[in-house]
Amino acid sequence: MQKRGIVVAALCAGVLVGCADADDQLSPDCRRAESALQPWGDTMPAVMSTLPPDVDPREPGEQEPDYASAAAREAKAADDIRARAAQVPSAELRARLNDVADAFDLLSRGRVSPAHPTTPSREYFTATTRMNEALHEIVTACPGIGDENVPLARRS
């Protein structure tokens, strides 16, 4: 379980890493967007660890995930992202951050398929697709977001 968690965390962190030169710096809007995505980064490893057994097989004796708690964490992350997104002056970035939050809401309501409770639901795939598209647009608008090597203040 721990090895899987490390791999999942690395994959989630990789989504936010943009391609920026060491001389590039994040604008104030991008810094706020990066801050708004913190709840996403904190929550995604748990999302990945609560995938249905067909996607994420359990180790023998491993306890079934608490899906209700996972849904509550995702809904809270969505609320936190929206609250932080409200502080982003850029309407385009704010809209994409709200897309991430909306996807978290959808994800929290549909993890498994009612017809096949061991497989992800259509809502799960829709949510993750929307989330990935929004994150791609944010990273494109803010190269270097999530990259610890990019200074936080823009030079004149």
C-alpha positions as CSV (number, residue, x, y, z in Angstrom):
1,M,0.0,0.0,0.0
2,Q,2.8,2.5,0.9
3,K,4.6,1.8,-2.4
4,R,1.4,2.4,-4.4
5,G,0.8,5.7,-2.4
6,I,4.3,7.0,-3.3
7,V,3.8,6.2,-6.9
8,V,0.4,7.9,-6.9
9,A,1.7,11.0,-5.1
10,A,4.5,11.3,-7.7
11,L,2.1,11.0,-10.6
12,C,-0.2,13.6,-9.0
13,A,2.6,16.0,-8.3
14,G,3.9,15.6,-11.9
15,V,0.7,17.0,-13.3
16,L,1.4,20.3,-11.8
17,V,5.0,20.6,-12.9
18,G,5.3,22.9,-15.9
19,C,8.2,23.4,-18.3
20,A,9.8,26.7,-17.2
21,D,13.3,28.0,-17.4
22,A,15.1,28.9,-14.2
23,D,14.8,32.6,-15.2
24,D,11.0,32.4,-15.5
25,Q,9.0,33.5,-12.5
26,L,5.3,33.0,-11.5
27,S,3.1,36.0,-11.9
28,P,0.9,37.0,-8.9
29,D,-2.2,35.4,-10.6
30,C,-0.2,32.1,-11.1
31,R,1.0,32.2,-7.5
32,R,-2.7,32.5,-6.4
33,A,-3.7,29.7,-8.8
34,E,-0.9,27.5,-7.4
35,S,-2.2,28.2,-3.9
36,A,-5.7,27.4,-4.9
37,L,-4.6,24.0,-6.1
38,Q,-3.1,23.0,-2.8
39,P,-6.2,21.2,-1.7
40,W,-6.1,19.2,-5.0
41,G,-2.6,18.1,-4.3
42,D,-3.4,17.2,-0.8
43,T,-6.4,15.1,-1.8
44,M,-5.5,13.4,-5.0
45,P,-3.3,10.7,-3.5
46,A,-6.3,9.7,-1.3
47,V,-8.5,9.7,-4.4
48,M,-6.2,7.3,-6.2
49,S,-6.0,5.0,-3.2
50,T,-9.8,4.6,-3.1
51,L,-10.2,3.4,-6.6
52,P,-12.4,0.4,-7.1
53,P,-10.7,-3.0,-6.8
54,D,-10.7,-3.7,-10.6
55,V,-8.5,-0.6,-11.0
56,D,-6.5,-0.7,-7.7
57,P,-6.4,-4.4,-6.5
58,R,-6.2,-4.7,-2.7
59,E,-3.4,-6.6,-1.0
60,P,-4.6,-9.8,0.9
61,G,-6.0,-8.7,4.2
62,E,-6.1,-5.0,3.2
63,Q,-9.1,-3.2,4.4
64,E,-11.7,-1.8,2.0
65,P,-11.4,2.0,1.6
66,D,-13.9,4.3,3.4
67,Y,-15.7,5.7,0.4
68,A,-17.9,8.0,2.4
69,S,-14.9,9.6,4.1
70,A,-13.2,9.9,0.7
71,A,-16.3,11.6,-0.8
72,A,-16.4,14.0,2.1
73,R,-12.7,14.9,1.7
74,E,-13.2,15.5,-2.1
75,A,-16.2,17.7,-1.5
76,K,-14.2,19.7,1.1
77,A,-11.3,20.0,-1.3
78,A,-13.7,21.3,-4.0
79,D,-15.0,24.0,-1.5
80,D,-11.5,25.0,-0.5
81,I,-10.4,25.3,-4.2
82,R,-13.4,27.5,-4.9
83,A,-12.7,29.7,-1.9
84,R,-9.1,30.2,-2.9
85,A,-10.0,30.6,-6.6
86,A,-12.2,33.6,-5.7
87,Q,-8.9,35.4,-4.8
88,V,-7.5,34.9,-8.3
89,P,-7.9,38.1,-10.3
90,S,-7.6,36.4,-13.7
91,A,-11.1,35.4,-14.9
92,E,-9.6,32.6,-17.1
93,L,-7.6,31.0,-14.3
94,R,-10.4,31.4,-11.9
95,A,-12.7,29.6,-14.3
96,R,-10.2,26.7,-14.8
97,L,-9.8,26.4,-11.0
98,N,-13.5,26.2,-10.6
99,D,-13.5,23.5,-13.3
100,V,-11.1,21.5,-11.1
101,A,-13.5,22.1,-8.1
102,D,-16.5,21.0,-10.1
103,A,-14.7,17.9,-11.2
104,F,-14.0,17.1,-7.5
105,D,-17.6,17.5,-6.7
106,L,-18.6,15.1,-9.5
107,L,-15.9,12.7,-8.4
108,S,-17.2,12.7,-4.8
109,R,-20.6,11.6,-6.0
110,G,-19.6,8.9,-8.4
111,R,-16.6,6.7,-7.7
112,V,-18.1,3.2,-8.5
113,S,-20.5,2.0,-11.1
114,P,-23.9,1.0,-9.6
115,A,-24.2,-1.8,-12.2
116,H,-20.6,-3.1,-11.4
117,P,-19.5,-1.9,-8.0
118,T,-15.9,-3.1,-8.6
119,T,-15.4,-0.8,-11.5
120,P,-15.2,3.0,-11.8
121,S,-18.4,4.9,-12.8
122,R,-18.9,7.0,-15.8
123,E,-18.9,10.0,-13.5
124,Y,-15.5,9.1,-12.3
125,F,-14.1,9.1,-15.8
126,T,-15.9,12.3,-16.7
127,A,-14.6,14.0,-13.5
128,T,-11.0,13.0,-14.0
129,T,-11.1,13.9,-17.7
130,R,-12.5,17.4,-16.9
131,M,-10.0,17.8,-14.1
132,N,-7.0,16.9,-16.3
133,E,-8.2,19.2,-19.0
134,A,-8.5,22.1,-16.6
135,L,-5.1,21.4,-15.0
136,H,-3.5,21.3,-18.4
137,E,-4.9,24.7,-19.2
138,I,-3.7,26.1,-15.9
139,V,-0.2,24.7,-16.4
140,T,-0.2,26.1,-20.0
141,A,-1.2,29.5,-18.7
142,C,1.3,29.4,-15.8
143,P,4.5,27.6,-16.9
144,G,6.4,26.6,-13.8
145,I,3.4,26.2,-11.6
146,G,4.2,23.5,-9.0
147,D,7.9,23.7,-9.8
148,E,9.8,24.5,-6.6
149,N,12.7,25.9,-8.7
150,V,10.7,28.8,-10.1
151,P,10.9,32.0,-8.0
152,L,7.5,33.3,-6.7
153,A,8.0,36.9,-7.6
154,R,8.1,38.4,-11.1
155,R,11.1,40.5,-12.0
156,S,10.6,43.9,-13.6
